[in-house]
Amino acid sequence: MLQDADERGKARDAVAGDVDELLKREGLLIEARCREELAGRLFWLKVNLLHTLTRRAGGDYSPDPKLTTFPAWEAPSGAPGAKAKPSGATFSPLFDAWKAERNPPARTVYEWERMLNQLKAHVGQDAPGALTTEEVVSWKEGLLAKGKSPKTVSNYLLTINALLNCGG
């Protein structure tokens, strides 16, 4: 199948599902150009893996020298499960920057501050740089379990996202 895809110029198409799965699993969003490059590299890595498996099926269990060329994997700070290094910053400067930029009505400030305090209480910390995807998902699930409507929970998530984006 891989050889046929390569001969037809469809190598990247042959691994499109693998690329999708990898990016989803690692929580990554990348540009189309980078995605094409990743697909090309992944295709040839699959070809190399197939050769290694064929050798092993024939009794050759020698180590695959290709494995030593890969660096140790470290998840990016925004990826699911990744824990960013705390910068010492808290949500307060982000909230203040958002207020200064948007000049919202007092009621909006009150509501957003209440949502932010609920998030901080749920995750047990006040450092946006240390916030993980799992913590936000857990908070979302907790809000739903407390009877908040999906629309309200969506608004809470949009609020937190806007604050985090205000910080750069």
DSSP file (Angstrom, degrees, kcal/mol; ACC not computed):
  #  RESIDUE AA STRUCTURE BP1 BP2  ACC     N-H-->O    O-->H-N    N-H-->O    O-->H-N    TCO  KAPPA ALPHA  PHI   PSI    X-CA   Y-CA   Z-CA
    1    1 A M     >        0   0    0      0, 0.0     4,-2.5     0, 0.0     5,-0.2   0.000 360.0 360.0 360.0 -45.2    0.0    0.0    0.0
    2    2 A L  H  >  +     0   0    0      2,-0.2     4,-2.3     1,-0.2     5,-0.2   0.909 360.0  48.6 -65.1 -41.5    2.8    2.5    0.9
    3    3 A Q  H  > S+     0   0    0      2,-0.2     4,-2.5     1,-0.2    -1,-0.2   0.926 112.0  49.3 -63.3 -44.0    4.8    1.7   -2.2
    4    4 A D  H  > S+     0   0    0      1,-0.2     4,-1.9     2,-0.2    -2,-0.2   0.915 110.7  50.3 -61.5 -43.6    1.6    2.1   -4.4
    5    5 A A  H  <>S+     0   0    0     -4,-2.5     5,-3.4     1,-0.2     6,-0.4   0.903 111.4  48.8 -62.0 -41.3    0.8    5.4   -2.7
    6    6 A D  H ><5S+     0   0    0     -4,-2.3     3,-1.3     4,-0.2     5,-0.2   0.922 110.3  50.4 -64.8 -43.6    4.4    6.6   -3.3
    7    7 A E  H 3<5S+     0   0    0     -4,-2.5    -1,-0.2     1,-0.3    -2,-0.2   0.824 112.3  47.6 -64.5 -31.5    4.3    5.6   -7.0
    8    8 A R  T 3<5S-     0   0    0     -4,-1.9    -1,-0.3    -5,-0.2    -2,-0.2   0.412 116.5-113.5 -89.2   2.4    1.0    7.4   -7.5
    9    9 A G  T < 5S+     0   0    0     -3,-1.3    -3,-0.2    -4,-0.3     3,-0.2   0.775  87.4 115.4  72.7  25.2    2.3   10.6   -5.7
   10   10 A K     >< +     0   0    0     -5,-3.4     4,-1.8    -6,-0.2    -4,-0.2  -0.038  24.2 124.6-116.4  28.8   -0.2   10.1   -2.9
   11   11 A A  H  > S+     0   0    0     -6,-0.4     4,-0.7     1,-0.2    -1,-0.1   0.912  76.9  47.6 -58.1 -45.5    2.3    9.5   -0.1
   12   12 A R  H >4 S+     0   0    0      1,-0.2     3,-0.7     2,-0.2     4,-0.3   0.874 109.6  53.3 -66.4 -35.9    0.9   12.3    2.1
   13   13 A D  H >4 S+     0   0    0      1,-0.2     3,-1.0     2,-0.2     4,-0.4   0.850 100.9  61.9 -64.4 -33.1   -2.6   11.1    1.5
   14   14 A A  H 3< S+     0   0    0     -4,-1.8    -1,-0.2     1,-0.3    -2,-0.2   0.746 113.5  34.0 -66.8 -23.1   -1.6    7.6    2.7
   15   15 A V  T <X S+     0   0    0     -4,-0.7     4,-2.5    -3,-0.7    -1,-0.3   0.264  83.6 108.6-114.8  11.0   -0.7    8.9    6.1
   16   16 A A  H <> S+     0   0    0     -3,-1.0     4,-2.6    -4,-0.3     5,-0.2   0.896  81.9  49.4 -56.7 -42.5   -3.3   11.7    6.5
   17   17 A G  H  > S+     0   0    0     -4,-0.4     4,-2.4     1,-0.2    -1,-0.2   0.885 110.4  50.8 -64.2 -38.4   -5.2    9.7    9.1
   18   18 A D  H  > S+     0   0    0      2,-0.2     4,-2.5     1,-0.2    -2,-0.2   0.894 110.5  49.3 -65.1 -40.1   -2.0    9.0   11.1
   19   19 A V  H  X S+     0   0    0     -4,-2.5     4,-2.7     2,-0.2     5,-0.3   0.936 111.0  49.7 -64.4 -46.3   -1.2   12.7   11.0
   20   20 A D  H  X S+     0   0    0     -4,-2.6     4,-2.5     1,-0.2     5,-0.2   0.931 112.5  47.6 -56.6 -47.3   -4.7   13.6   12.2
   21   21 A E  H  X S+     0   0    0     -4,-2.4     4,-2.8     2,-0.2    -1,-0.2   0.909 112.3  49.2 -62.0 -44.6   -4.4   11.1   15.0
   22   22 A L  H  X S+     0   0    0     -4,-2.5     4,-2.2     2,-0.2    -2,-0.2   0.942 113.4  45.4 -61.3 -49.3   -1.0   12.3   16.1
   23   23 A L  H  X>S+     0   0    0     -4,-2.7     5,-2.6     1,-0.2     4,-0.7   0.895 115.3  47.5 -64.4 -40.0   -2.0   16.0   16.2
   24   24 A K  H ><5S+     0   0    0     -4,-2.5     3,-0.8    -5,-0.3    -2,-0.2   0.944 112.2  49.1 -65.5 -47.1   -5.2   15.2   18.0
   25   25 A R  H 3<5S+     0   0    0     -4,-2.8    -2,-0.2     1,-0.3    -1,-0.2   0.869 117.0  41.4 -61.1 -38.1   -3.5   13.0   20.6
   26   26 A E  H 3<5S-     0   0    0     -4,-2.2    -1,-0.3    -5,-0.2    -2,-0.2   0.498 109.2-123.0 -89.5  -4.7   -0.8   15.6   21.3
   27   27 A G  T <<5 +     0   0    0     -3,-0.8     2,-0.4    -4,-0.7    -3,-0.2   0.879  58.4 151.8  68.0  37.8   -3.2   18.5   21.2
   28   28 A L      < -     0   0    0     -5,-2.6     2,-0.5    -6,-0.2    -1,-0.2  -0.826  34.4-167.0-109.5 141.3   -1.4   20.3   18.5
   29   29 A L        +     0   0    0     -2,-0.4     2,-0.3    -5,-0.0    -5,-0.0  -0.997  21.4 175.8-119.5 125.4   -2.6   22.7   15.8
   30   30 A I        -     0   0    0     -2,-0.5    -2,-0.0     1,-0.0    -7,-0.0  -0.888  33.5 -93.4-130.5 160.5   -0.1   23.4   13.0
   31   31 A E     >  -     0   0    0     -2,-0.3     4,-2.4     1,-0.1     5,-0.2  -0.276  38.8-111.2 -67.5 156.6    0.0   25.4    9.8
   32   32 A A  H  > S+     0   0    0      1,-0.2     4,-2.3     2,-0.2     5,-0.2   0.876 118.0  53.9 -57.9 -40.6   -0.9   23.6    6.5
   33   33 A R  H  > S+     0   0    0      1,-0.2     4,-1.9     2,-0.2    -1,-0.2   0.912 111.0  45.5 -62.3 -43.0    2.7   23.8    5.3
   34   34 A C  H  > S+     0   0    0      1,-0.2     4,-2.7     2,-0.2    -1,-0.2   0.862 110.1  55.4 -68.1 -35.2    4.0   22.2    8.5
   35   35 A R  H  X S+     0   0    0     -4,-2.4     4,-2.6     2,-0.2    -2,-0.2   0.903 107.1  49.5 -64.0 -41.1    1.3   19.6    8.2
   36   36 A E  H  X S+     0   0    0     -4,-2.3     4,-2.3     2,-0.2    -2,-0.2   0.915 111.8  48.3 -63.3 -43.7    2.5   18.7    4.7
   37   37 A E  H  X S+     0   0    0     -4,-1.9     4,-2.3     2,-0.2    -2,-0.2   0.920 111.8  49.6 -62.9 -43.9    6.1   18.4    5.9
   38   38 A L  H  X S+     0   0    0     -4,-2.7     4,-2.9     1,-0.2    -2,-0.2   0.911 109.8  51.5 -61.4 -43.0    5.0   16.2    8.9
   39   39 A A  H  X S+     0   0    0     -4,-2.6     4,-2.3     1,-0.2    -1,-0.2   0.912 109.8  49.6 -61.8 -42.6    3.0   14.0    6.5
   40   40 A G  H  X S+     0   0    0     -4,-2.3     4,-1.7     2,-0.2    -1,-0.2   0.923 114.3  44.0 -62.7 -44.0    6.0   13.5    4.2
   41   41 A R  H  X S+     0   0    0     -4,-2.3     4,-2.0     1,-0.2    -2,-0.2   0.903 112.6  52.0 -68.0 -40.1    8.3   12.6    7.1
   42   42 A L  H  X S+     0   0    0     -4,-2.9     4,-2.2    -5,-0.2    -1,-0.2   0.882 105.8  55.9 -64.5 -37.0    5.7   10.3    8.7
   43   43 A F  H  X S+     0   0    0     -4,-2.3     4,-2.0     1,-0.2    -1,-0.2   0.952 110.2  43.7 -58.1 -50.1    5.3    8.5    5.4
   44   44 A W  H  X S+     0   0    0     -4,-1.7     4,-2.4     1,-0.2    -1,-0.2   0.817 110.6  55.3 -70.8 -28.8    9.0    7.7    5.2
   45   45 A L  H  X S+     0   0    0     -4,-2.0     4,-2.5     2,-0.2    -1,-0.2   0.882 107.5  50.3 -66.8 -36.6    9.2    6.7    8.8
   46   46 A K  H  X S+     0   0    0     -4,-2.2     4,-2.5     2,-0.2    -2,-0.2   0.896 109.2  51.0 -66.4 -39.1    6.4    4.2    8.2
   47   47 A V  H  X S+     0   0    0     -4,-2.0     4,-2.1     2,-0.2    -2,-0.2   0.938 111.1  48.4 -61.7 -45.6    8.3    2.8    5.3
   48   48 A N  H  X S+     0   0    0     -4,-2.4     4,-2.3     1,-0.2    -2,-0.2   0.904 111.0  50.9 -60.4 -42.2   11.4    2.5    7.5
   49   49 A L  H  X S+     0   0    0     -4,-2.5     4,-2.9     1,-0.2     5,-0.2   0.906 107.4  53.2 -62.3 -42.3    9.2    0.8   10.2
   50   50 A L  H  X S+     0   0    0     -4,-2.5     4,-2.3     1,-0.2    -1,-0.2   0.912 109.0  49.2 -60.3 -42.9    7.9   -1.6    7.6
   51   51 A H  H  X S+     0   0    0     -4,-2.1     4,-2.4     2,-0.2    -1,-0.2   0.916 111.6  49.4 -62.1 -42.8   11.4   -2.6    6.6
   52   52 A T  H  X S+     0   0    0     -4,-2.3     4,-2.4     1,-0.2    -2,-0.2   0.928 112.0  47.6 -62.3 -45.2   12.4   -3.1   10.2
   53   53 A L  H  X S+     0   0    0     -4,-2.9     4,-2.3     1,-0.2    -1,-0.2   0.867 110.3  52.7 -64.7 -35.9    9.3   -5.3   10.9
   54   54 A T  H  X S+     0   0    0     -4,-2.3     4,-1.2    -5,-0.2    -1,-0.2   0.916 109.5  48.9 -65.1 -43.0   10.1   -7.3    7.7
   55   55 A R  H  <>S+     0   0    0     -4,-2.4     5,-2.6     1,-0.2     3,-0.3   0.918 112.4  48.6 -61.2 -42.9   13.7   -7.9    8.9
   56   56 A R  H ><5S+     0   0    0     -4,-2.4     3,-1.7     1,-0.2    -2,-0.2   0.877 106.0  55.9 -67.2 -36.2   12.4   -9.0   12.3
   57   57 A A  H 3<5S+     0   0    0     -4,-2.3    -1,-0.2     1,-0.3    -2,-0.2   0.801 106.6  53.0 -64.0 -26.4    9.8  -11.3   10.7
   58   58 A G  T 3<5S-     0   0    0     -4,-1.2    -1,-0.3    -3,-0.3    -2,-0.2   0.366 130.7 -95.4 -88.7   4.4   12.8  -12.9    9.0
   59   59 A G  T < 5S+     0   0    0     -3,-1.7     2,-1.0     1,-0.2    -3,-0.2   0.390  84.8 128.7 101.7  -3.5   14.6  -13.4   12.3
   60   60 A D      < +     0   0    0     -5,-2.6    -1,-0.2    -6,-0.2    -2,-0.2  -0.760  21.8 166.2 -90.5 103.1   16.8  -10.3   12.4
   61   61 A Y        +     0   0    0     -2,-1.0    -1,-0.1    -3,-0.1     3,-0.1   0.069  22.8 140.2-104.1  23.1   16.2   -8.7   15.8
   62   62 A S        -     0   0    0      1,-0.1    -6,-0.0    -7,-0.1    -2,-0.0  -0.306  65.1 -85.8 -64.5 152.1   19.1   -6.3   15.7
   63   63 A P        -     0   0    0      0, 0.0    -1,-0.1     0, 0.0     3,-0.1  -0.241  40.7-114.7 -59.8 145.8   18.4   -2.8   17.1
   64   64 A D    >   -     0   0    0      1,-0.2     3,-1.4    -3,-0.1     4,-0.5  -0.742  20.2-157.0 -83.1 112.1   16.9   -0.3   14.7
   65   65 A P  G >  S+     0   0    0      0, 0.0     3,-0.7     0, 0.0     4,-0.3   0.747  87.7  70.2 -63.6 -21.6   19.6    2.4   14.3
   66   66 A K  G >  S+     0   0    0      1,-0.2     3,-1.6     2,-0.2     4,-0.3   0.829  86.8  66.3 -63.4 -31.7   16.9    4.9   13.2
   67   67 A L  G X  S+     0   0    0     -3,-1.4     3,-1.2     1,-0.3    -1,-0.2   0.832  92.9  58.9 -61.9 -32.4   15.5    4.9   16.8
   68   68 A T  G <  S+     0   0    0     -3,-0.7    -1,-0.3    -4,-0.5    -2,-0.2   0.606  94.4  66.8 -73.7  -9.6   18.6    6.6   18.1
   69   69 A T  G <  S+     0   0    0     -3,-1.6    -1,-0.2    -4,-0.3    -2,-0.2   0.576  82.2  91.8 -86.1  -9.2   18.1    9.6   15.8
   70   70 A F  S <  S-     0   0    0     -3,-1.2     3,-0.1    -4,-0.3     2,-0.1  -0.706  74.0-132.2 -89.1 133.4   14.9   10.7   17.5
   71   71 A P        -     0   0    0      0, 0.0     2,-0.1     0, 0.0    -2,-0.1  -0.385  39.0 -85.0 -74.2 161.3   15.2   13.2   20.3
   72   72 A A        -     0   0    0      1,-0.1     2,-0.4    -2,-0.1     0, 0.0  -0.454  51.8-114.8 -63.8 137.8   13.3   12.6   23.6
   73   73 A W        -     0   0    0     -2,-0.1     2,-0.4    -3,-0.1    -1,-0.1  -0.617  34.2-179.8 -81.9 131.0    9.7   13.8   23.3
   74   74 A E        -     0   0    0     -2,-0.4     3,-0.1     8,-0.0     8,-0.0  -0.995  27.7-125.8-127.9 124.7    8.6   16.7   25.4
   75   75 A A        -     0   0    0     -2,-0.4     8,-0.1     1,-0.1     6,-0.0  -0.395  31.4-106.5 -67.1 142.4    5.0   17.9   25.1
   76   76 A P    >   -     0   0    0      0, 0.0     3,-1.8     0, 0.0     6,-0.2  -0.305  34.6-105.4 -65.1 158.2    4.6   21.6   24.3
   77   77 A S  T 3  S+     0   0    0      1,-0.3     7,-0.3    -3,-0.1    -2,-0.1   0.770 118.6  47.7 -60.7 -28.2    3.3   23.7   27.2
   78   78 A G  T 3  S+     0   0    0      5,-0.1    -1,-0.3    54,-0.1     3,-0.1   0.467  88.7 108.8 -91.8  -0.3   -0.2   24.0   25.8
   79   79 A A  S X  S-     0   0    0     -3,-1.8     3,-2.1     1,-0.1    54,-0.4  -0.370  85.1 -84.3 -76.6 153.7   -0.7   20.4   25.0
   80   80 A P  T 3  S+     0   0    0      0, 0.0    -1,-0.1     0, 0.0     3,-0.1  -0.326 116.6  13.8 -56.1 133.2   -3.0   18.1   26.9
   81   81 A G  T 3  S+     0   0    0      1,-0.3     2,-0.2    -3,-0.1    -2,-0.1   0.241  96.2 126.8  86.2 -13.9   -1.3   16.8   30.0
   82   82 A A    <   -     0   0    0     -3,-2.1     2,-0.6    -6,-0.2    -1,-0.3  -0.554  49.3-150.7 -79.1 142.4    1.6   19.3   29.8
   83   83 A K        -     0   0    0     -2,-0.2    47,-0.1    -8,-0.1    -5,-0.1  -0.950  14.4-140.6-113.5 113.9    2.3   21.3   32.8
   84   84 A A        -     0   0    0     -2,-0.6    48,-0.0    -7,-0.3    45,-0.0  -0.345  27.3-101.1 -70.7 153.4    3.8   24.7   32.0
   85   85 A K        -     0   0    0      1,-0.1    -1,-0.1     2,-0.0    -8,-0.0  -0.640  44.2-113.0 -74.1 123.8    6.5   26.1   34.1
   86   86 A P        -     0   0    0      0, 0.0    -1,-0.1     0, 0.0    -3,-0.0  -0.333  23.0-160.8 -60.4 135.0    4.9   28.6   36.4
   87   87 A S        -     0   0    0      2,-0.2     3,-0.1    -2,-0.0    -2,-0.0   0.512  41.2-111.9 -93.9  -5.8    6.1   32.1   35.6
   88   88 A G  S    S+     0   0    0      1,-0.4     2,-0.1     0, 0.0     0, 0.0   0.224  79.1 127.2  91.5 -14.8    5.1   33.6   39.0
   89   89 A A        -     0   0    0      1,-0.1    -1,-0.4     2,-0.0    40,-0.3  -0.413  45.0-153.4 -74.8 152.0    2.4   35.6   37.3
   90   90 A T     >  -     0   0    0     37,-0.2     4,-0.7    -3,-0.1    37,-0.2  -0.645  31.1-102.2-116.0 177.0   -1.2   35.5   38.5
   91   91 A F  H  > S+     0   0    0     35,-1.0     4,-2.7    -2,-0.2     5,-0.2   0.746 106.1  80.8 -70.1 -22.7   -4.5   36.0   36.9
   92   92 A S  H  > S+     0   0    0      1,-0.2     4,-2.7    34,-0.2     5,-0.2   0.900  91.1  46.6 -55.8 -48.2   -4.8   39.5   38.4
   93   93 A P  H  > S+     0   0    0      0, 0.0     4,-2.4     0, 0.0    -1,-0.2   0.884 113.4  50.6 -63.4 -34.6   -2.6   41.3   35.9
   94   94 A L  H  X S+     0   0    0     -4,-0.7     4,-2.6     2,-0.2    -2,-0.2   0.934 111.7  47.1 -64.0 -44.7   -4.4   39.6   33.0
   95   95 A F  H  X S+     0   0    0     -4,-2.7     4,-2.5     1,-0.2    -1,-0.2   0.912 112.9  49.0 -64.1 -42.9   -7.8   40.6   34.5
   96   96 A D  H  X S+     0   0    0     -4,-2.7     4,-2.5    -5,-0.2    -1,-0.2   0.902 111.4  49.7 -63.4 -41.0   -6.6   44.2   35.0
   97   97 A A  H  X S+     0   0    0     -4,-2.4     4,-2.4    -5,-0.2    -2,-0.2   0.907 110.7  50.0 -64.0 -41.7   -5.2   44.3   31.4
   98   98 A W  H  X S+     0   0    0     -4,-2.6     4,-2.7     2,-0.2     5,-0.4   0.930 111.4  48.5 -62.3 -44.8   -8.5   43.0   30.1
   99   99 A K  H  X S+     0   0    0     -4,-2.5     4,-2.6     1,-0.2    -2,-0.2   0.915 113.2  47.4 -61.7 -43.3  -10.5   45.7   32.1
  100  100 A A  H  < S+     0   0    0     -4,-2.5    -1,-0.2     1,-0.2    -2,-0.2   0.883 116.0  44.7 -66.3 -37.4   -8.2   48.4   30.9
  101  101 A E  H  < S+     0   0    0     -4,-2.4    -2,-0.2    -5,-0.2    -1,-0.2   0.901 126.5  27.7 -73.0 -41.4   -8.4   47.3   27.2
  102  102 A R  H  < S-     0   0    0     -4,-2.7    -2,-0.2    -5,-0.2    -3,-0.2   0.710  81.1-151.2 -96.5 -23.7  -12.2   46.7   27.1
  103  103 A N     <  -     0   0    0     -4,-2.6    -3,-0.1    -5,-0.4    -4,-0.1   0.948  30.3-168.8  46.6  57.9  -13.5   49.1   29.7
  104  104 A P        -     0   0    0      0, 0.0    -1,-0.1     0, 0.0    -2,-0.0  -0.259  26.2 -88.5 -75.8 162.4  -16.5   46.8   30.4
  105  105 A P     >  -     0   0    0      0, 0.0     4,-2.1     0, 0.0     3,-0.4  -0.287  41.3-108.0 -63.5 156.6  -19.6   47.7   32.4
  106  106 A A  H  > S+     0   0    0      1,-0.2     4,-2.5     2,-0.2     5,-0.2   0.857 119.0  56.5 -56.6 -38.4  -19.4   47.0   36.2
  107  107 A R  H  > S+     0   0    0      1,-0.2     4,-2.5     2,-0.2    -1,-0.2   0.902 107.2  48.6 -62.8 -40.9  -21.8   44.0   35.8
  108  108 A T  H  > S+     0   0    0     -3,-0.4     4,-3.0     2,-0.2     5,-0.3   0.916 110.3  51.2 -65.5 -43.0  -19.5   42.4   33.3
  109  109 A V  H  X S+     0   0    0     -4,-2.1     4,-2.5     1,-0.2     5,-0.2   0.931 111.2  49.0 -58.4 -45.6  -16.5   42.9   35.5
  110  110 A Y  H  X S+     0   0    0     -4,-2.5     4,-2.1     2,-0.2    -2,-0.2   0.934 113.7  45.4 -59.4 -48.3  -18.4   41.3   38.4
  111  111 A E  H  X S+     0   0    0     -4,-2.5     4,-2.3     2,-0.2    -2,-0.2   0.919 114.5  47.1 -64.1 -45.3  -19.4   38.3   36.4
  112  112 A W  H  X S+     0   0    0     -4,-3.0     4,-2.6     1,-0.2    -1,-0.2   0.903 111.9  50.2 -65.6 -40.0  -16.0   37.7   34.8
  113  113 A E  H  X S+     0   0    0     -4,-2.5     4,-2.5    -5,-0.3    -1,-0.2   0.889 109.9  51.6 -65.3 -37.8  -14.3   38.0   38.2
  114  114 A R  H  X S+     0   0    0     -4,-2.1     4,-1.9    -5,-0.2    -2,-0.2   0.923 111.1  47.2 -63.4 -44.7  -16.8   35.5   39.7
  115  115 A M  H  X S+     0   0    0     -4,-2.3     4,-2.2     2,-0.2    -2,-0.2   0.922 112.3  50.1 -61.9 -44.5  -16.0   33.0   36.9
  116  116 A L  H  X S+     0   0    0     -4,-2.6     4,-2.6     1,-0.2    -2,-0.2   0.906 109.5  50.8 -62.4 -42.6  -12.3   33.5   37.3
  117  117 A N  H  X S+     0   0    0     -4,-2.5     4,-2.3     1,-0.2    -1,-0.2   0.861 108.2  53.1 -64.4 -35.2  -12.5   33.0   41.0
  118  118 A Q  H  X S+     0   0    0     -4,-1.9     4,-2.2     2,-0.2    -1,-0.2   0.912 110.3  47.6 -64.9 -42.0  -14.5   29.8   40.4
  119  119 A L  H  X S+     0   0    0     -4,-2.2     4,-2.6     2,-0.2     5,-0.3   0.947 112.1  48.8 -63.3 -48.0  -11.8   28.5   38.1
  120  120 A K  H  X>S+     0   0    0     -4,-2.6     4,-1.7     1,-0.2     5,-0.9   0.896 112.3  48.9 -59.9 -40.9   -9.0   29.4   40.6
  121  121 A A  H  <5S+     0   0    0     -4,-2.3    -1,-0.2     2,-0.2    -2,-0.2   0.893 112.0  49.6 -66.0 -38.6  -10.9   27.7   43.4
  122  122 A H  H  <5S+     0   0    0     -4,-2.2    -2,-0.2     1,-0.2    -1,-0.2   0.924 118.3  36.3 -66.9 -44.9  -11.4   24.5   41.3
  123  123 A V  H  <5S-     0   0    0     -4,-2.6    -1,-0.2     2,-0.2    -2,-0.2   0.658 101.8-131.2 -86.8 -15.1   -7.8   24.1   40.1
  124  124 A G  T  <5S+     0   0    0     -4,-1.7     2,-0.3    -5,-0.3    -3,-0.2   0.756  73.1  78.9  75.1  24.3   -6.3   25.3   43.4
  125  125 A Q      < -     0   0    0     -5,-0.9    -1,-0.2    -6,-0.2    -2,-0.2  -0.980  62.9-145.6-157.4 166.2   -3.9   27.8   41.9
  126  126 A D        +     0   0    0     -2,-0.3   -35,-1.0    -3,-0.1   -34,-0.2  -0.008  63.4 107.6-126.2  26.4   -3.7   31.3   40.5
  127  127 A A    >   -     0   0    0    -37,-0.2     3,-1.6     1,-0.1     4,-0.5  -0.906  48.2-163.8-113.2 109.0   -1.0   31.0   37.8
  128  128 A P  G >  S+     0   0    0      0, 0.0     3,-1.0     0, 0.0    -1,-0.1   0.835  90.9  60.6 -58.7 -31.5   -2.3   31.1   34.2
  129  129 A G  G 3  S+     0   0    0    -40,-0.3   -45,-0.2     1,-0.2   -39,-0.1   0.693 105.0  48.3 -68.8 -18.2    1.0   29.7   33.0
  130  130 A A  G <  S+     0   0    0     -3,-1.6     2,-0.3   -47,-0.1    -1,-0.2   0.439  83.1 117.0-100.3  -1.5    0.5   26.5   35.1
  131  131 A L    <   -     0   0    0     -3,-1.0     2,-0.2    -4,-0.5   -47,-0.2  -0.503  50.6-157.5 -70.5 129.0   -3.1   26.0   33.9
  132  132 A T     >  -     0   0    0     -2,-0.3     4,-1.8     1,-0.1     5,-0.2  -0.686  28.0-117.0-106.2 161.6   -3.5   22.7   32.0
  133  133 A T  H  > S+     0   0    0    -54,-0.4     4,-2.7   -51,-0.3     5,-0.2   0.899 116.2  56.4 -59.2 -41.5   -6.1   21.5   29.5
  134  134 A E  H  > S+     0   0    0      1,-0.2     4,-2.6     2,-0.2    -1,-0.2   0.881 105.2  51.5 -60.6 -38.3   -7.1   18.8   31.9
  135  135 A E  H  > S+     0   0    0      2,-0.2     4,-2.3     1,-0.2    -1,-0.2   0.906 111.1  47.0 -65.5 -41.1   -7.8   21.3   34.7
  136  136 A V  H  X S+     0   0    0     -4,-1.8     4,-2.6     2,-0.2    -2,-0.2   0.914 113.3  48.5 -67.0 -42.0  -10.0   23.4   32.4
  137  137 A V  H  X S+     0   0    0     -4,-2.7     4,-2.7     2,-0.2    -2,-0.2   0.911 111.2  50.7 -63.4 -41.9  -11.9   20.3   31.2
  138  138 A S  H  X S+     0   0    0     -4,-2.6     4,-2.3     2,-0.2    -2,-0.2   0.901 110.6  49.3 -61.7 -41.7  -12.3   19.2   34.8
  139  139 A W  H  X S+     0   0    0     -4,-2.3     4,-2.5     2,-0.2    -2,-0.2   0.927 110.8  50.3 -62.4 -45.5  -13.7   22.6   35.7
  140  140 A K  H  X S+     0   0    0     -4,-2.6     4,-2.2     1,-0.2    -2,-0.2   0.933 111.8  47.2 -58.2 -47.6  -16.1   22.5   32.7
  141  141 A E  H  X S+     0   0    0     -4,-2.7     4,-2.4     1,-0.2    -1,-0.2   0.870 110.6  53.1 -64.2 -36.3  -17.3   19.0   33.8
  142  142 A G  H  X S+     0   0    0     -4,-2.3     4,-1.5     2,-0.2    -1,-0.2   0.899 108.0  50.2 -64.3 -41.1  -17.7   20.3   37.3
  143  143 A L  H  <>S+     0   0    0     -4,-2.5     5,-2.2     2,-0.2    -2,-0.2   0.919 111.8  47.6 -63.2 -43.4  -19.9   23.2   36.1
  144  144 A L  H ><5S+     0   0    0     -4,-2.2     3,-1.6     1,-0.2    -2,-0.2   0.900 109.4  53.7 -64.0 -40.1  -22.1   20.9   34.1
  145  145 A A  H 3<5S+     0   0    0     -4,-2.4    -1,-0.2     1,-0.3    -2,-0.2   0.798 103.0  57.9 -65.0 -28.2  -22.4   18.5   37.1
  146  146 A K  T 3<5S-     0   0    0     -4,-1.5    -1,-0.3    -3,-0.1    -2,-0.2   0.429 127.7 -99.2 -81.9   1.6  -23.5   21.5   39.2
  147  147 A G  T < 5S+     0   0    0     -3,-1.6    -3,-0.2     1,-0.3    -2,-0.1   0.531  70.1 151.5  96.4   6.4  -26.4   22.0   36.8
  148  148 A K      < -     0   0    0     -5,-2.2    -1,-0.3    -6,-0.2    -2,-0.0  -0.469  49.8-111.7 -68.2 143.3  -25.0   24.8   34.7
  149  149 A S     >  -     0   0    0     -2,-0.1     4,-2.6     1,-0.1     5,-0.2  -0.384  21.2-114.5 -73.2 154.4  -26.4   24.8   31.1
  150  150 A P  H  > S+     0   0    0      0, 0.0     4,-2.4     0, 0.0     5,-0.1   0.864 118.7  53.9 -55.7 -35.6  -24.0   23.9   28.3
  151  151 A K  H  > S+     0   0    0      2,-0.2     4,-2.0     1,-0.2     5,-0.1   0.912 109.5  46.8 -65.5 -42.6  -24.5   27.5   27.0
  152  152 A T  H  > S+     0   0    0      2,-0.2     4,-2.2     1,-0.2    -1,-0.2   0.921 112.5  49.4 -64.8 -43.7  -23.5   29.0   30.3
  153  153 A V  H  X S+     0   0    0     -4,-2.6     4,-2.5     1,-0.2    -2,-0.2   0.900 108.9  53.2 -63.1 -40.3  -20.5   26.7   30.5
  154  154 A S  H  X S+     0   0    0     -4,-2.4     4,-2.4    -5,-0.2    -1,-0.2   0.907 108.3  50.5 -60.4 -41.5  -19.5   27.7   27.0
  155  155 A N  H  X S+     0   0    0     -4,-2.0     4,-2.2     2,-0.2    -2,-0.2   0.890 108.7  51.9 -63.8 -39.2  -19.7   31.3   28.1
  156  156 A Y  H  X S+     0   0    0     -4,-2.2     4,-2.3     2,-0.2    -2,-0.2   0.936 111.1  47.3 -61.0 -46.4  -17.5   30.6   31.1
  157  157 A L  H  X S+     0   0    0     -4,-2.5     4,-2.5     1,-0.2    -2,-0.2   0.889 111.0  51.0 -64.5 -39.2  -14.9   28.9   28.8
  158  158 A L  H  X S+     0   0    0     -4,-2.4     4,-2.5     2,-0.2    -1,-0.2   0.882 109.0  52.9 -64.5 -37.4  -15.0   31.8   26.3
  159  159 A T  H  X S+     0   0    0     -4,-2.2     4,-2.1     2,-0.2    -2,-0.2   0.950 111.2  44.0 -61.4 -51.1  -14.4   34.2   29.2
  160  160 A I  H  X S+     0   0    0     -4,-2.3     4,-2.6     1,-0.2    -2,-0.2   0.901 113.0  52.6 -63.4 -40.5  -11.4   32.4   30.5
  161  161 A N  H  X S+     0   0    0     -4,-2.5     4,-2.5     1,-0.2    -1,-0.2   0.914 108.1  51.1 -60.9 -43.0  -10.1   32.1   26.9
  162  162 A A  H  X S+     0   0    0     -4,-2.5     4,-1.5     2,-0.2    -1,-0.2   0.901 111.0  48.7 -62.4 -40.3  -10.5   35.8   26.4
  163  163 A L  H  X S+     0   0    0     -4,-2.1     4,-0.9     2,-0.2    -2,-0.2   0.933 112.0  47.9 -65.3 -44.9   -8.5   36.5   29.6
  164  164 A L  H >< S+     0   0    0     -4,-2.6     3,-0.6     1,-0.2    -2,-0.2   0.884 111.6  50.7 -64.2 -37.2   -5.7   34.2   28.6
  165  165 A N  H >< S+     0   0    0     -4,-2.5     3,-1.5     1,-0.2    -1,-0.2   0.793 100.9  62.9 -70.2 -27.1   -5.5   35.7   25.1
  166  166 A C  H 3< S+     0   0    0     -4,-1.5    -1,-0.2     1,-0.3    -2,-0.2   0.777  97.1  60.0 -66.0 -25.8   -5.3   39.1   26.7
  167  167 A G  T <<        0   0    0     -4,-0.9    -1,-0.3    -3,-0.6    -2,-0.2   0.419 360.0 360.0 -83.6   2.3   -2.1   38.0   28.2
  168  168 A G    <         0   0    0     -3,-1.5    -3,-0.2    -4,-0.0    -2,-0.2   0.414 360.0 360.0 109.6 360.0   -0.5   37.3   24.9
